[in-house]
């Protein structure tokens, strides 16, 4: 790590405004001239320490990372490092849209909750109520099971046919949402009786995306635009559908292969929507954070279902990495060193993402990477530790 900012990012923007409010002033300060006492006045955080976590990660010619730290809706650190696209060397900034991967699940969950509030769906609705031709085993799987990862559905990734990893990038076959549904219809059972265990399920969130489309009578991506993105002013955010819509200011995913960066932006599972298909930016996610804080879409009481950890009969909630956790609707909920939080991470080919919302401290840290060699969650927590009050 170095204590200097890469040449294309030799500044930190401090915005003296709320995310959606009219600017009261904007100060662009050269980082090296930024006095520690001024940073401390903006939430008692030395931005040089945050920068030091990220400044050595990427040169101007590497894929990189975008970082945002908010305190009660005000930006105390915002910076991009590296390039969004190695073909053009376009630099990463606050409006660069990254594939969110599993951070998408919080938007899918919110969409379901809006339909429940509208009276068009209930958490107790069974799969067979929505898809009458679904096999009998779907009668015991509810919308709540899908939201909480307690459905026991088989992983669609394990049911897919194989493909040639050496095929040209544009020729990679990609499974679509309806094909996931058909794969699950061919099965006769679940991993375990629904509701008895917790098992992270992309299959469940793909089905939730289809349920949203079926119940609302409009495509999933259009529902998100009409009910979430557009009302919140998230102008660049989109559930990406290849050849049907576009991603503005798009970051492309990369992986290091044989000592060189290779574009690894799409995989056979990159076309599904409800489990990981949303693209968004720091600027838009700041608006999302504000909407959650101010209950702009759902009231505080209506949000409680999403923020209530699931309890299962067999064992505890365990993250895919093996750590103990708690889960609600589209959010992990276990605290960090005594600080209450709601959080999630995303991992897909070429991208790593994380959002950490420390609700009692008014602190949010967002890290978006267009490269697969970084641990976005670990980086976000390291940045958060520099901002959280001590014991």
Residue pairs with C-beta under 8 A, 6 or more apart in sequence:
1 52
1 53
1 55
1 56
2 52
2 55
2 56
3 48
3 51
3 52
3 55
4 31
4 32
4 55
5 11
5 12
5 31
5 51
5 55
5 79
6 55
6 58
6 59
6 60
6 81
6 82
7 60
8 60
8 91
9 79
9 80
9 81
9 91
10 30
10 31
10 32
11 28
11 29
11 30
11 31
12 29
12 31
12 34
12 47
12 51
12 77
12 78
12 79
13 26
13 27
13 28
13 75
13 78
13 79
13 94
14 26
14 27
14 29
14 42
14 47
14 75
14 76
15 23
15 26
15 74
15 75
15 78
16 23
16 24
16 25
16 26
16 27
16 74
17 23
17 24
17 25
17 26
17 74
18 73
18 74
18 290
19 70
19 73
19 75
19 286
19 287
19 289
19 290
20 233
20 287
20 290
31 47
31 48
31 51
34 47
34 48
36 46
36 48
39 45
39 46
39 47
39 48
39 76
40 46
42 71
42 74
42 76
43 71
43 74
43 76
43 387
45 69
45 71
45 76
45 77
45 386
45 387
46 386
47 76
47 77
49 386
50 67
50 69
50 77
50 383
50 386
50 387
51 77
51 79
53 379
53 382
53 383
53 386
54 65
54 67
54 79
54 81
54 379
55 81
57 64
57 65
57 81
57 82
57 374
58 64
58 65
58 81
58 82
58 83
58 371
59 82
60 82
60 83
60 89
60 91
61 82
61 83
61 86
61 89
62 82
62 83
62 261
62 371
63 82
63 83
63 84
63 86
63 251
63 252
63 253
63 254
63 261
63 369
63 370
63 371
64 80
64 81
64 82
64 83
64 92
64 369
64 370
64 371
65 80
65 81
65 82
65 92
65 367
65 368
65 369
65 370
65 371
65 374
65 376
65 379
66 79
66 80
66 81
66 92
66 93
66 94
66 96
66 98
66 281
66 282
66 366
66 367
66 368
66 369
67 77
67 78
67 79
67 80
67 81
67 282
67 365
67 366
67 367
67 379
67 383
68 75
68 77
68 78
68 94
68 282
68 285
68 286
68 364
68 365
68 366
69 75
69 76
69 77
69 78
69 363
69 364
69 365
69 366
69 383
69 387
70 76
70 286
70 289
70 363
70 364
70 365
70 366
71 362
71 363
71 387
72 293
72 362
73 286
73 289
73 290
73 293
73 362
75 286
76 387
77 383
78 94
78 282
80 91
80 92
80 93
80 94
80 96
80 282
81 92
82 91
82 92
82 370
82 371
83 89
83 90
83 91
83 92
84 90
84 91
84 92
84 96
84 249
84 250
84 251
84 252
84 370
85 250
85 251
85 252
86 252
86 254
86 261
86 263
87 252
87 263
92 251
92 370
94 281
94 282
94 283
95 236
95 249
95 281
95 282
95 283
96 249
96 250
96 251
96 281
96 282
96 368
97 236
97 237
97 238
97 247
97 248
97 249
97 250
97 251
97 279
97 280
97 281
97 284
98 251
98 279
98 280
98 281
98 351
98 353
98 368
98 369
98 370
99 240
99 251
99 253
99 265
99 270
99 276
99 277
99 278
99 279
99 346
99 348
99 350
99 351
99 353
100 276
100 278
100 279
100 280
100 346
100 351
100 353
100 368
101 276
101 346
101 347
101 348
101 351
101 352
101 353
102 202
102 275
102 276
102 344
102 345
102 346
102 347
102 348
102 353
103 278
103 280
103 344
103 345
103 346
103 353
103 354
103 355
104 205
104 239
104 273
104 274
104 275
104 276
104 277
104 278
104 346
105 205
105 274
105 275
105 276
105 330
105 344
106 330
106 331
106 344
106 355
107 224
107 228
107 239
107 278
107 330
108 205
108 208
108 209
108 212
108 274
108 275
108 330
109 147
109 208
109 306
109 329
109 330
109 331
110 228
110 297
110 298
110 306
110 330
111 212
111 220
111 223
111 224
111 227
111 228
112 121
112 143
112 147
112 208
112 211
112 212
112 329
113 298
113 302
113 303
113 305
113 306
113 329
114 227
114 228
114 297
114 298
115 121
115 212
115 215
115 216
116 122
116 123
117 298
117 302
120 215
120 216
121 143
121 211
121 215
122 143
123 142
123 143
123 144
123 147
123 305
124 142
124 143
124 144
125 142
125 143
126 138
126 139
126 140
126 141
126 142
127 134
127 138
127 139
127 141
127 142
127 207
128 134
128 136
128 138
128 139
130 211
130 214
130 215
131 138
131 181
131 185
131 214
133 185
134 184
134 185
135 185
135 187
135 188
137 187
137 188
137 189
137 190
140 193
140 194
140 195
141 151
141 152
141 153
141 190
141 194
142 194
143 208
143 211
144 150
145 151
145 152
145 194
145 195
145 204
146 153
146 201
146 204
146 205
146 207
146 208
146 211
147 204
147 208
147 306
147 328
147 329
147 330
148 198
148 310
148 327
148 328
148 329
149 198
149 199
149 200
149 201
149 204
149 310
149 327
150 194
150 195
150 196
150 197
150 198
150 199
150 310
150 312
151 190
151 194
151 201
151 203
151 204
152 190
152 191
152 192
152 193
152 194
152 196
152 197
152 199
153 184
153 190
153 191
153 201
153 203
153 204
153 207
154 184
154 187
154 190
154 191
154 203
155 201
155 202
155 203
156 175
156 180
156 183
156 184
156 202
156 203
156 206
156 269
156 272
157 202
157 269
159 183
159 184
159 186
159 187
160 175
160 183
160 268
160 269
163 172
163 173
163 268
169 263
169 265
169 266
172 266
172 267
172 268
173 268
174 242
174 266
174 267
174 268
174 269
174 270
174 271
175 268
175 269
175 271
175 272
176 271
176 272
177 206
177 209
177 210
177 220
177 272
177 273
177 274
178 210
180 203
180 206
180 207
180 272
181 206
181 207
181 210
184 203
184 207
191 197
191 199
192 199
192 314
195 312
195 313
196 312
196 313
196 314
197 312
197 313
197 314
197 315
198 310
198 312
198 315
198 316
198 317
198 318
198 327
200 319
200 320
202 269
202 272
202 275
202 276
203 275
204 275
205 274
205 275
205 276
206 272
206 273
206 274
206 275
207 274
208 274
209 220
209 272
209 273
209 274
209 275
209 277
210 220
210 274
212 220
212 223
212 274
213 219
213 220
213 223
216 223
218 226
219 241
220 239
220 273
220 274
221 238
221 239
221 240
221 241
221 244
221 245
221 273
221 277
224 237
224 238
224 239
224 278
225 238
227 297
228 234
228 297
229 235
229 237
229 238
229 284
231 296
231 297
232 284
232 287
232 288
232 291
232 296
232 297
233 284
233 287
234 280
234 284
234 287
234 288
235 284
236 247
236 248
236 249
236 279
236 280
236 281
236 283
236 284
237 278
237 279
237 280
237 281
237 284
238 245
238 246
238 247
238 278
238 279
239 273
239 277
239 278
239 279
240 247
240 277
240 278
240 279
241 271
241 273
241 277
242 271
247 279
249 281
250 279
251 351
251 368
251 370
252 263
252 265
252 350
252 370
253 263
253 264
253 265
253 266
253 348
253 349
253 350
253 351
253 370
253 371
253 372
254 261
254 262
254 263
254 264
254 265
254 350
254 370
254 371
254 372
255 261
255 262
255 264
255 349
255 350
255 371
255 372
255 373
256 262
256 371
256 372
256 373
257 264
261 371
263 350
264 349
264 350
264 372
265 349
265 350
266 349
267 348
267 349
269 276
269 348
270 276
270 277
270 348
270 349
271 277
276 346
276 348
280 288
281 368
282 366
282 368
285 355
285 366
286 366
289 357
289 364
289 366
290 296
291 297
292 303
292 357
293 362
295 303
305 328
305 329
306 328
306 329
306 330
306 331
307 328
307 331
307 333
307 342
308 328
309 317
309 326
309 327
309 328
309 333
309 334
310 317
310 326
310 327
310 328
316 324
317 324
317 325
317 326
317 327
318 324
318 325
319 325
319 332
324 334
325 332
325 333
325 334
326 332
326 333
326 334
327 333
328 342
330 344
331 342
331 343
331 344
332 342
332 343
332 344
333 341
333 342
333 343
334 341
335 341
336 343
336 356
336 358
336 381
336 384
337 388
338 391
339 358
339 360
339 361
339 388
340 358
340 359
340 360
341 356
341 357
341 358
341 359
342 357
342 359
343 354
343 355
343 356
343 357
343 377
344 354
344 355
345 352
345 353
345 354
345 376
345 377
346 352
346 353
346 354
346 376
347 353
349 372
350 370
350 371
350 372
351 368
351 369
351 370
351 371
351 372
352 367
352 369
352 371
352 372
352 374
352 375
352 376
353 367
353 368
353 369
353 376
354 365
354 366
354 367
354 376
354 377
354 379
354 380
355 364
355 365
355 366
355 380
356 363
356 364
356 365
356 366
356 377
356 380
356 381
356 384
357 363
357 364
358 364
358 384
358 388
361 387
361 388
361 389
363 384
363 387
363 388
365 380
365 381
365 383
365 384
365 387
366 380
367 376
367 377
367 379
367 380
367 383
368 376
369 376
